[in-house]
Amino acid sequence: MTASQKSLVIAVLMITVGIGWLLTAKGIAPQINWVWTLGMAVCGVLMFALMGFDKLSFVLGAFFLVCSLMSLLRQQGLLSVETEAPMLVIVAGVLMLVARSKRVPVPNWFVPPKS
């Protein structure tokens, strides 16, 4: 990880912690575990920011963002764990299926097997 990427990670994490803290302090949604929920969102965003857009970052980044959204819905009482877990499995499968598209590039580091 380059120095530029490290400073990006630190800045994004500080902003995330600050947003969660502010939302709790203002009583907007104090029952939400903002560190967990925003942490997953930051992981998703950082996947794209640090890795660029490819098959791996698409699946992982989008999955973390969906996990963050579903965590928020569950903590608000709008989604049960019994619904959240299978939905996340479905989302993972759909993302993997979409990543097979030729429009989503292969990671630069991937070396295809010789046939």
N, C-alpha and C positions, 0 to 999 in steps of 0.2 A: 504494500500500500504506500503510495507516494505521500509526501508531506501535504500536498494540496488535498488529497482524498481524506487524510486524517483530519485536517482542519474542517473539511466539509462535514464529516461524521460528528465531530465535537459540536459544531454549530447547530446541526440539525437536532442532536440529542438535547442540547441546552434549550432550544426553542420548544421541543416536545415537553420536556419537564416543566418549563415555564407555563405552557398552555394548560397542562393538566392541573398544575398548582393553582393557576388563576381561576379555572372553571370550578375547582373545589372551593376555593376561598370565596367566590361570589355566590356559592350555593346553587349554581346552575345544574349540576348533577353530582352532588357530593357522594352518592352511593356507588359511583362508578370507579373502578380501579384504573385510573388514568395511566399509571405507569405501564401496566400490562397492555391496555387497549392501544394507547398511542405508541408504545414500544413496538408492537406488531406492525402498526402503520408505518412507522419510521423504517423498520426492517424492509418492508415492501418498497418504499420509495428509494431507499439506499441500494437495493438490488439493481434498480434501473440506473441510478446515478453513478454507481461505481462499476457496474458490469456492462452498461450499455443495454441495448435491446437485442436479445437473442432468445433462443429456445429455452435455455435454463432460467435466465432472468425473468422471462415472461411468466413461466409457470410459478417460480418461487415468489417473485414480486407481487404478482396478482393474487396468489394464494394468501400471502401475509396480509394484503389489504382487505381481502374478503374476510379473513379470520378476525381482523380488527373490527370490521363492521358488525359481524355476527356476535362478537364479544360485547360490543356496545348494546346491541338489541337484546341479548340475553340478560345483561345487567340491568336493563330498563324493564325487564319482565315481559318483553314482547316476543321472546323466543325461548323455548325450553331447551335444555341440554339434549333431551331425547330427539329433538328436531335438528338442533345445531350440528351434532356429530355426523349424522348421515348426510346432511346437506354439504358439509365440508368434504366428505368423501366424494360426493357427486361433483362438486366444484373442482376438486383435484383431477378427477377423470376428464371432465370437460376441458380444463386448461391443458392437460396433456394431449388431448385429441386436437385441440386448436393449434398447439405448438407444432404438430406434425405438418402444418401448412407450409408450403414453399415461401409464403410471404414472411414467415418468421425465420430469420437467419440462424444458421448454425453458429455456435460460439467459435470465436477465433482459435481457441486453444484445442478444439476437438480435431483429432486426426482420424478420419474414417478408416475402418479396417480394410486391408488390401484383400481383394478377391481374386 
